[in-house]
Amino acid sequence: MNVLFISSNTALINMRTLPLGLAGVATAAKRSGHRVAMLDLAGEDHGEAPVARAIAGSSPDVIGISVRNIDDQNAGNPVFLLDRAREVVAACRSNSSAPIVLGGAGYSIYPGSALEFLGADMGIQGDGEVAFCRLLSALEGNTNLEDVPGLFIRGKGNKTPRMLEPNLDRHALPDIDLMMSLAGSDRDLPVPVQARRGCAMRCSYCSTHIIEGTDTRKRSCERLVDWISEAGARGFEKFYFVDNNFNIPASFALELCKQIFDANLDIDWRCILNPLHVDEALATVMARAGCTEVSLGFESGCERILKAMNKKFSVNDVRRAASHLADQGIRRMGFLLLGGPEETIESAEQSLAFADSLSLEMVKVTSGIRIYPDTALARIAIEQGIVKPDDDLLHPRFYIVPGLKEPLNELLSKWRVRRPSWIIA
């Protein structure tokens, strides 16, 4: 079958990110004997012309659309990104009669409501590499679709649980040729790498467990290093590990870094680091392996708020992690999420002062926390009447302690003057 894969997100949040998940599913379809074409709409102007050209050039029998982000998570002036995604679906309808199938991280959070809002035919929640290929086989053979894992059919719902493959080595890493076609001539673009999926942390506000499950599922270090080496040989020098917690488990991160160093890849990479278990040994081997920057998501500098967020680390863990990374010359970007349950103006001031004391290269501060379904934060918001029990939360809703919004805004206004290099949303 001819399959056109489209990455629907046009917004560039923080930086342009190549559609890694979509490329992985496209690679699986390609290896199953299907002909694939890809369209990345990142940075594209609105309009159906790019979609129309892609459809004319590929004559798809099936169109797969990835929905990575639902909104920009900006409580002050949220941008709902699914309006553009709905335009992409409509453009596909106008130019093709092929069935339209949704997938991606954002879609997996809202498989039913996003499918209805966007008006596609079907969607797959969970890992898509195997499920999408099974769907293609069923469509090609005109057989029963209800055995496809994680499949939602508009108007019919879902009858099979999602697939979360325990052994990620069974999923092929994205074809380097596909990644090159998406990047075009931009070899400075960081190539995304996912070493593991799943998170057992269950932070009060986080949606990762909805997207990837709670079991940590890892790729082998050997396959990851081989793939990075191949990408490096094709001209890529910068990489970005997209795992929510690069260093969990710490032993896996340590071994991966050792193998990257031993392979003498001479690459520059960044990652998202949990402050837990960051010791001198890990920071040292990360730097030797080419890590130059980390996103250090500690969210608060107040022990009471960390506990309310169900964080497993302490303020001292954050300070030690920041110190070890600085000793190795690794740039550190810190994140604060202010306004959540039990926050006070005093705890917010404490968090800001704590972040300031770390002398980080960059700090991003967010006021108000996006509410996702099936999270502790959503349950608290319902109990407090901030959202209704029947709100599917597809359109962005944010939690901020009642009565705290204006005092917090005043506090952050002062910090904008004091620290103009900080990003304060």
TAMO-V553939 format. One record per residue. N is the residue number from 1. RES is the residue in three letters. PHI is phi in whole degrees, 0 to 359 (none if undefined). PSI is psi as a letter, one per 30 degrees, with the letter a starting at -180 (* if undefined). NEAR is the number of other C-alpha atoms within 12 Angstrom. Layout:
BEGIN
n:N res:RES phi:PHI psi:PSI near:NEAR
n:N res:RES phi:PHI psi:PSI near:NEAR
END
This chain:
BEGIN
n:1 res:MET phi:none psi:l near:26
n:2 res:ASN phi:271 psi:k near:30
n:3 res:VAL phi:235 psi:k near:40
n:4 res:LEU phi:256 psi:k near:42
n:5 res:PHE phi:255 psi:k near:48
n:6 res:ILE phi:236 psi:k near:47
n:7 res:SER phi:270 psi:j near:44
n:8 res:SER phi:276 psi:f near:48
n:9 res:ASN phi:287 psi:k near:43
n:10 res:THR phi:262 psi:f near:39
n:11 res:ALA phi:286 psi:k near:30
n:12 res:LEU phi:258 psi:j near:22
n:13 res:ILE phi:269 psi:j near:19
n:14 res:ASN phi:70 psi:e near:10
n:15 res:MET phi:198 psi:l near:15
n:16 res:ARG phi:288 psi:k near:25
n:17 res:THR phi:236 psi:k near:34
n:18 res:LEU phi:295 psi:k near:41
n:19 res:PRO phi:285 psi:i near:42
n:20 res:LEU phi:298 psi:e near:43
n:21 res:GLY phi:299 psi:e near:41
n:22 res:LEU phi:297 psi:e near:44
n:23 res:ALA phi:295 psi:e near:45
n:24 res:GLY phi:294 psi:e near:39
n:25 res:VAL phi:292 psi:e near:46
n:26 res:ALA phi:297 psi:e near:48
n:27 res:THR phi:296 psi:e near:34
n:28 res:ALA phi:298 psi:e near:32
n:29 res:ALA phi:295 psi:e near:37
n:30 res:LYS phi:298 psi:e near:30
n:31 res:ARG phi:287 psi:f near:20
n:32 res:SER phi:271 psi:g near:23
n:33 res:GLY phi:99 psi:g near:16
n:34 res:HIS phi:269 psi:l near:26
n:35 res:ARG phi:266 psi:k near:24
n:36 res:VAL phi:239 psi:k near:36
n:37 res:ALA phi:225 psi:l near:39
n:38 res:MET phi:228 psi:k near:43
n:39 res:LEU phi:226 psi:k near:41
n:40 res:ASP phi:253 psi:j near:39
n:41 res:LEU phi:270 psi:g near:36
n:42 res:ALA phi:303 psi:k near:30
n:43 res:GLY phi:81 psi:f near:20
n:44 res:GLU phi:285 psi:k near:21
n:45 res:ASP phi:290 psi:l near:19
n:46 res:HIS phi:297 psi:l near:22
n:47 res:GLY phi:126 psi:l near:20
n:48 res:GLU phi:262 psi:g near:25
n:49 res:ALA phi:303 psi:e near:21
n:50 res:PRO phi:299 psi:e near:28
n:51 res:VAL phi:293 psi:e near:39
n:52 res:ALA phi:299 psi:e near:25
n:53 res:ARG phi:295 psi:e near:21
n:54 res:ALA phi:296 psi:e near:29
n:55 res:ILE phi:293 psi:e near:34
n:56 res:ALA phi:297 psi:e near:19
n:57 res:GLY phi:277 psi:f near:19
n:58 res:SER phi:241 psi:f near:26
n:59 res:SER phi:44 psi:i near:25
n:60 res:PRO phi:290 psi:k near:33
n:61 res:ASP phi:271 psi:f near:28
n:62 res:VAL phi:218 psi:k near:40
n:63 res:ILE phi:241 psi:k near:47
n:64 res:GLY phi:255 psi:k near:46
n:65 res:ILE phi:242 psi:k near:53
n:66 res:SER phi:268 psi:k near:50
n:67 res:VAL phi:246 psi:j near:46
n:68 res:ARG phi:271 psi:e near:38
n:69 res:ASN phi:238 psi:k near:38
n:70 res:ILE phi:273 psi:e near:43
n:71 res:ASP phi:206 psi:a near:33
n:72 res:ASP phi:266 psi:g near:29
n:73 res:GLN phi:61 psi:g near:29
n:74 res:ASN phi:262 psi:j near:27
n:75 res:ALA phi:295 psi:e near:29
n:76 res:GLY phi:289 psi:e near:22
n:77 res:ASN phi:210 psi:i near:16
n:78 res:PRO phi:293 psi:k near:20
n:79 res:VAL phi:252 psi:k near:23
n:80 res:PHE phi:272 psi:j near:25
n:81 res:LEU phi:282 psi:f near:34
n:82 res:LEU phi:287 psi:f near:36
n:83 res:ASP phi:298 psi:e near:26
n:84 res:ARG phi:291 psi:e near:31
n:85 res:ALA phi:299 psi:e near:41
n:86 res:ARG phi:294 psi:e near:32
n:87 res:GLU phi:297 psi:e near:29
n:88 res:VAL phi:294 psi:e near:45
n:89 res:VAL phi:299 psi:e near:42
n:90 res:ALA phi:297 psi:e near:27
n:91 res:ALA phi:296 psi:e near:32
n:92 res:CYS phi:296 psi:e near:41
n:93 res:ARG phi:299 psi:e near:26
n:94 res:SER phi:289 psi:f near:18
n:95 res:ASN phi:245 psi:f near:26
n:96 res:SER phi:202 psi:l near:26
n:97 res:SER phi:259 psi:g near:19
n:98 res:ALA phi:292 psi:k near:28
n:99 res:PRO phi:298 psi:k near:30
n:100 res:ILE phi:250 psi:k near:42
n:101 res:VAL phi:240 psi:k near:45
n:102 res:LEU phi:264 psi:l near:53
n:103 res:GLY phi:194 psi:a near:51
n:104 res:GLY phi:109 psi:l near:42
n:105 res:ALA phi:299 psi:e near:36
n:106 res:GLY phi:298 psi:e near:40
n:107 res:TYR phi:299 psi:e near:45
n:108 res:SER phi:297 psi:f near:40
n:109 res:ILE phi:286 psi:e near:37
n:110 res:TYR phi:229 psi:h near:38
n:111 res:PRO phi:299 psi:e near:41
n:112 res:GLY phi:279 psi:e near:34
n:113 res:SER phi:290 psi:e near:32
n:114 res:ALA phi:292 psi:e near:43
n:115 res:LEU phi:298 psi:e near:40
n:116 res:GLU phi:293 psi:e near:26
n:117 res:PHE phi:295 psi:e near:29
n:118 res:LEU phi:278 psi:f near:38
n:119 res:GLY phi:78 psi:g near:31
n:120 res:ALA phi:281 psi:l near:40
n:121 res:ASP phi:271 psi:e near:34
n:122 res:MET phi:214 psi:l near:42
n:123 res:GLY phi:206 psi:l near:49
n:124 res:ILE phi:242 psi:k near:53
n:125 res:GLN phi:266 psi:k near:44
n:126 res:GLY phi:95 psi:a near:40
n:127 res:ASP phi:303 psi:k near:41
n:128 res:GLY phi:259 psi:f near:46
n:129 res:GLU phi:300 psi:e near:41
n:130 res:VAL phi:277 psi:e near:34
n:131 res:ALA phi:300 psi:e near:37
n:132 res:PHE phi:293 psi:e near:47
n:133 res:CYS phi:294 psi:e near:35
n:134 res:ARG phi:295 psi:e near:30
n:135 res:LEU phi:297 psi:e near:40
n:136 res:LEU phi:299 psi:e near:41
n:137 res:SER phi:297 psi:e near:24
n:138 res:ALA phi:293 psi:e near:20
n:139 res:LEU phi:292 psi:e near:26
n:140 res:GLU phi:293 psi:e near:19
n:141 res:GLY phi:265 psi:g near:12
n:142 res:ASN phi:54 psi:h near:12
n:143 res:THR phi:249 psi:a near:14
n:144 res:ASN phi:297 psi:k near:16
n:145 res:LEU phi:274 psi:f near:29
n:146 res:GLU phi:287 psi:f near:25
n:147 res:ASP phi:268 psi:f near:22
n:148 res:VAL phi:282 psi:k near:34
n:149 res:PRO phi:296 psi:k near:29
n:150 res:GLY phi:72 psi:g near:37
n:151 res:LEU phi:277 psi:k near:42
n:152 res:PHE phi:251 psi:k near:40
n:153 res:ILE phi:245 psi:k near:32
n:154 res:ARG phi:301 psi:k near:25
n:155 res:GLY phi:88 psi:f near:16
n:156 res:LYS phi:238 psi:f near:17
n:157 res:GLY phi:78 psi:b near:24
n:158 res:ASN phi:230 psi:k near:25
n:159 res:LYS phi:235 psi:f near:19
n:160 res:THR phi:231 psi:k near:20
n:161 res:PRO phi:293 psi:l near:20
n:162 res:ARG phi:293 psi:l near:32
n:163 res:MET phi:259 psi:k near:27
n:164 res:LEU phi:234 psi:j near:33
n:165 res:GLU phi:298 psi:k near:27
n:166 res:PRO phi:291 psi:f near:20
n:167 res:ASN phi:249 psi:j near:20
n:168 res:LEU phi:294 psi:f near:30
n:169 res:ASP phi:294 psi:f near:22
n:170 res:ARG phi:284 psi:f near:19
n:171 res:HIS phi:264 psi:k near:36
n:172 res:ALA phi:294 psi:k near:31
n:173 res:LEU phi:291 psi:l near:37
n:174 res:PRO phi:304 psi:k near:37
n:175 res:ASP phi:299 psi:k near:29
n:176 res:ILE phi:297 psi:e near:30
n:177 res:ASP phi:298 psi:e near:25
n:178 res:LEU phi:295 psi:e near:32
n:179 res:MET phi:297 psi:e near:41
n:180 res:MET phi:293 psi:e near:29
n:181 res:SER phi:294 psi:e near:21
n:182 res:LEU phi:287 psi:e near:32
n:183 res:ALA phi:284 psi:f near:31
n:184 res:GLY phi:67 psi:b near:17
n:185 res:SER phi:270 psi:g near:13
n:186 res:ASP phi:275 psi:j near:18
n:187 res:ARG phi:274 psi:f near:22
n:188 res:ASP phi:274 psi:f near:21
n:189 res:LEU phi:291 psi:k near:24
n:190 res:PRO phi:297 psi:k near:33
n:191 res:VAL phi:273 psi:k near:41
n:192 res:PRO phi:287 psi:k near:37
n:193 res:VAL phi:228 psi:k near:38
n:194 res:GLN phi:241 psi:j near:39
n:195 res:ALA phi:271 psi:f near:41
n:196 res:ARG phi:209 psi:l near:37
n:197 res:ARG phi:230 psi:l near:38
n:198 res:GLY phi:94 psi:k near:36
n:199 res:CYS phi:208 psi:k near:28
n:200 res:ALA phi:265 psi:g near:25
n:201 res:MET phi:292 psi:e near:27
n:202 res:ARG phi:52 psi:h near:27
n:203 res:CYS phi:301 psi:k near:32
n:204 res:SER phi:302 psi:f near:35
n:205 res:TYR phi:249 psi:f near:36
n:206 res:CYS phi:274 psi:k near:33
n:207 res:SER phi:259 psi:g near:35
n:208 res:THR phi:301 psi:e near:31
n:209 res:HIS phi:295 psi:f near:29
n:210 res:ILE phi:289 psi:e near:33
n:211 res:ILE phi:281 psi:e near:37
n:212 res:GLU phi:241 psi:f near:38
n:213 res:GLY phi:86 psi:l near:29
n:214 res:THR phi:258 psi:f near:21
n:215 res:ASP phi:271 psi:k near:24
n:216 res:THR phi:283 psi:k near:29
n:217 res:ARG phi:240 psi:k near:28
n:218 res:LYS phi:247 psi:l near:34
n:219 res:ARG phi:273 psi:l near:30
n:220 res:SER phi:286 psi:k near:25
n:221 res:CYS phi:300 psi:e near:29
n:222 res:GLU phi:299 psi:e near:22
n:223 res:ARG phi:291 psi:e near:25
n:224 res:LEU phi:297 psi:e near:34
n:225 res:VAL phi:295 psi:e near:32
n:226 res:ASP phi:299 psi:e near:23
n:227 res:TRP phi:293 psi:e near:32
n:228 res:ILE phi:298 psi:e near:42
n:229 res:SER phi:298 psi:e near:27
n:230 res:GLU phi:296 psi:e near:25
n:231 res:ALA phi:297 psi:e near:32
n:232 res:GLY phi:296 psi:e near:29
n:233 res:ALA phi:294 psi:f near:17
n:234 res:ARG phi:268 psi:g near:22
n:235 res:GLY phi:112 psi:f near:27
n:236 res:PHE phi:278 psi:k near:32
n:237 res:GLU phi:238 psi:f near:27
n:238 res:LYS phi:244 psi:k near:30
n:239 res:PHE phi:224 psi:l near:38
n:240 res:TYR phi:224 psi:j near:36
n:241 res:PHE phi:284 psi:j near:34
n:242 res:VAL phi:270 psi:f near:29
n:243 res:ASP phi:306 psi:k near:32
n:244 res:ASN phi:297 psi:f near:36
n:245 res:ASN phi:223 psi:i near:35
n:246 res:PHE phi:301 psi:e near:43
n:247 res:ASN phi:260 psi:g near:37
n:248 res:ILE phi:234 psi:j near:33
n:249 res:PRO phi:284 psi:k near:30
n:250 res:ALA phi:297 psi:e near:24
n:251 res:SER phi:297 psi:e near:20
n:252 res:PHE phi:292 psi:e near:26
n:253 res:ALA phi:299 psi:e near:38
n:254 res:LEU phi:297 psi:e near:29
n:255 res:GLU phi:293 psi:e near:27
n:256 res:LEU phi:298 psi:e near:37
n:257 res:CYS phi:297 psi:e near:38
n:258 res:LYS phi:298 psi:e near:28
n:259 res:GLN phi:288 psi:e near:27
n:260 res:ILE phi:297 psi:e near:33
n:261 res:PHE phi:295 psi:e near:26
n:262 res:ASP phi:297 psi:f near:20
n:263 res:ALA phi:281 psi:f near:24
n:264 res:ASN phi:53 psi:h near:19
n:265 res:LEU phi:281 psi:f near:30
n:266 res:ASP phi:54 psi:h near:26
n:267 res:ILE phi:242 psi:l near:33
n:268 res:ASP phi:242 psi:k near:31
n:269 res:TRP phi:219 psi:l near:37
n:270 res:ARG phi:227 psi:l near:34
n:271 res:CYS phi:202 psi:l near:38
n:272 res:ILE phi:256 psi:k near:33
n:273 res:LEU phi:243 psi:k near:41
n:274 res:ASN phi:276 psi:k near:37
n:275 res:PRO phi:297 psi:f near:40
n:276 res:LEU phi:285 psi:k near:29
n:277 res:HIS phi:63 psi:g near:31
n:278 res:VAL phi:264 psi:j near:36
n:279 res:ASP phi:252 psi:a near:30
n:280 res:GLU phi:298 psi:e near:20
n:281 res:ALA phi:297 psi:e near:23
n:282 res:LEU phi:294 psi:e near:35
n:283 res:ALA phi:300 psi:e near:38
n:284 res:THR phi:295 psi:e near:27
n:285 res:VAL phi:288 psi:e near:30
n:286 res:MET phi:299 psi:e near:42
n:287 res:ALA phi:296 psi:e near:33
n:288 res:ARG phi:297 psi:e near:30
n:289 res:ALA phi:277 psi:f near:33
n:290 res:GLY phi:112 psi:g near:35
n:291 res:CYS phi:289 psi:k near:40
n:292 res:THR phi:243 psi:f near:31
n:293 res:GLU phi:205 psi:k near:33
n:294 res:VAL phi:228 psi:k near:44
n:295 res:SER phi:264 psi:j near:38
n:296 res:LEU phi:256 psi:j near:41
n:297 res:GLY phi:272 psi:i near:37
n:298 res:PHE phi:259 psi:f near:46
n:299 res:GLU phi:66 psi:f near:48
n:300 res:SER phi:205 psi:l near:47
n:301 res:GLY phi:249 psi:g near:39
n:302 res:CYS phi:240 psi:k near:34
n:303 res:GLU phi:302 psi:e near:27
n:304 res:ARG phi:297 psi:e near:24
n:305 res:ILE phi:287 psi:e near:34
n:306 res:LEU phi:301 psi:e near:34
n:307 res:LYS phi:294 psi:e near:24
n:308 res:ALA phi:296 psi:f near:25
n:309 res:MET phi:277 psi:f near:34
n:310 res:ASN phi:65 psi:h near:26
n:311 res:LYS phi:283 psi:k near:30
n:312 res:LYS phi:261 psi:g near:25
n:313 res:PHE phi:242 psi:l near:31
n:314 res:SER phi:248 psi:l near:26
n:315 res:VAL phi:300 psi:e near:30
n:316 res:ASN phi:294 psi:e near:23
n:317 res:ASP phi:299 psi:e near:25
n:318 res:VAL phi:297 psi:e near:39
n:319 res:ARG phi:297 psi:e near:31
n:320 res:ARG phi:296 psi:e near:24
n:321 res:ALA phi:300 psi:e near:39
n:322 res:ALA phi:299 psi:e near:42
n:323 res:SER phi:292 psi:e near:27
n:324 res:HIS phi:297 psi:e near:28
n:325 res:LEU phi:294 psi:e near:38
n:326 res:ALA phi:298 psi:e near:28
n:327 res:ASP phi:300 psi:f near:20
n:328 res:GLN phi:262 psi:g near:27
n:329 res:GLY phi:74 psi:g near:22
n:330 res:ILE phi:272 psi:k near:34
n:331 res:ARG phi:293 psi:k near:34
n:332 res:ARG phi:232 psi:k near:38
n:333 res:MET phi:249 psi:j near:34
n:334 res:GLY phi:261 psi:l near:41
n:335 res:PHE phi:231 psi:k near:37
n:336 res:LEU phi:239 psi:k near:40
n:337 res:LEU phi:245 psi:j near:42
n:338 res:LEU phi:254 psi:l near:47
n:339 res:GLY phi:102 psi:f near:42
n:340 res:GLY phi:287 psi:l near:41
n:341 res:PRO phi:310 psi:k near:36
n:342 res:GLU phi:75 psi:g near:27
n:343 res:GLU phi:293 psi:k near:37
n:344 res:THR phi:230 psi:l near:27
n:345 res:ILE phi:295 psi:e near:29
n:346 res:GLU phi:291 psi:e near:21
n:347 res:SER phi:291 psi:e near:29
n:348 res:ALA phi:294 psi:e near:42
n:349 res:GLU phi:298 psi:e near:28
n:350 res:GLN phi:297 psi:e near:25
n:351 res:SER phi:295 psi:e near:38
n:352 res:LEU phi:297 psi:e near:39
n:353 res:ALA phi:295 psi:e near:23
n:354 res:PHE phi:296 psi:e near:28
n:355 res:ALA phi:301 psi:e near:37
n:356 res:ASP phi:296 psi:e near:29
n:357 res:SER phi:290 psi:f near:19
n:358 res:LEU phi:279 psi:f near:31
n:359 res:SER phi:54 psi:h near:23
n:360 res:LEU phi:289 psi:l near:31
n:361 res:GLU phi:289 psi:f near:28
n:362 res:MET phi:206 psi:k near:26
n:363 res:VAL phi:227 psi:k near:38
n:364 res:LYS phi:245 psi:k near:35
n:365 res:VAL phi:244 psi:k near:40
n:366 res:THR phi:241 psi:k near:37
n:367 res:SER phi:254 psi:j near:40
n:368 res:GLY phi:95 psi:k near:37
n:369 res:ILE phi:242 psi:k near:37
n:370 res:ARG phi:301 psi:k near:36
n:371 res:ILE phi:265 psi:j near:39
n:372 res:TYR phi:250 psi:l near:39
n:373 res:PRO phi:294 psi:l near:37
n:374 res:ASP phi:58 psi:h near:27
n:375 res:THR phi:232 psi:l near:26
n:376 res:ALA phi:298 psi:e near:24
n:377 res:LEU phi:296 psi:e near:37
n:378 res:ALA phi:297 psi:e near:35
n:379 res:ARG phi:295 psi:e near:24
n:380 res:ILE phi:295 psi:e near:29
n:381 res:ALA phi:297 psi:e near:32
n:382 res:ILE phi:291 psi:e near:25
n:383 res:GLU phi:300 psi:e near:14
n:384 res:GLN phi:270 psi:g near:17
n:385 res:GLY phi:75 psi:g near:16
n:386 res:ILE phi:286 psi:e near:22
n:387 res:VAL phi:231 psi:l near:26
n:388 res:LYS phi:273 psi:l near:18
n:389 res:PRO phi:301 psi:f near:17
n:390 res:ASP phi:267 psi:g near:13
n:391 res:ASP phi:285 psi:k near:22
n:392 res:ASP phi:282 psi:f near:24
n:393 res:LEU phi:66 psi:g near:31
n:394 res:LEU phi:295 psi:e near:33
n:395 res:HIS phi:284 psi:k near:28
n:396 res:PRO phi:299 psi:k near:29
n:397 res:ARG phi:235 psi:k near:33
n:398 res:PHE phi:233 psi:k near:39
n:399 res:TYR phi:261 psi:k near:41
n:400 res:ILE phi:213 psi:k near:37
n:401 res:VAL phi:309 psi:k near:28
n:402 res:PRO phi:307 psi:k near:22
n:403 res:GLY phi:88 psi:f near:15
n:404 res:LEU phi:265 psi:f near:25
n:405 res:LYS phi:303 psi:e near:27
n:406 res:GLU phi:293 psi:e near:19
n:407 res:PRO phi:301 psi:e near:23
n:408 res:LEU phi:292 psi:e near:33
n:409 res:ASN phi:299 psi:e near:27
n:410 res:GLU phi:296 psi:e near:17
n:411 res:LEU phi:298 psi:e near:29
n:412 res:LEU phi:291 psi:e near:32
n:413 res:SER phi:298 psi:e near:20
n:414 res:LYS phi:294 psi:e near:17
n:415 res:TRP phi:288 psi:f near:27
n:416 res:ARG phi:298 psi:e near:20
n:417 res:VAL phi:288 psi:e near:14
n:418 res:ARG phi:288 psi:e near:16
n:419 res:ARG phi:229 psi:i near:23
n:420 res:PRO phi:295 psi:f near:15
n:421 res:SER phi:279 psi:f near:18
n:422 res:TRP phi:286 psi:l near:28
n:423 res:ILE phi:262 psi:j near:24
n:424 res:ILE phi:241 psi:j near:32
n:425 res:ALA phi:263 psi:* near:27
END
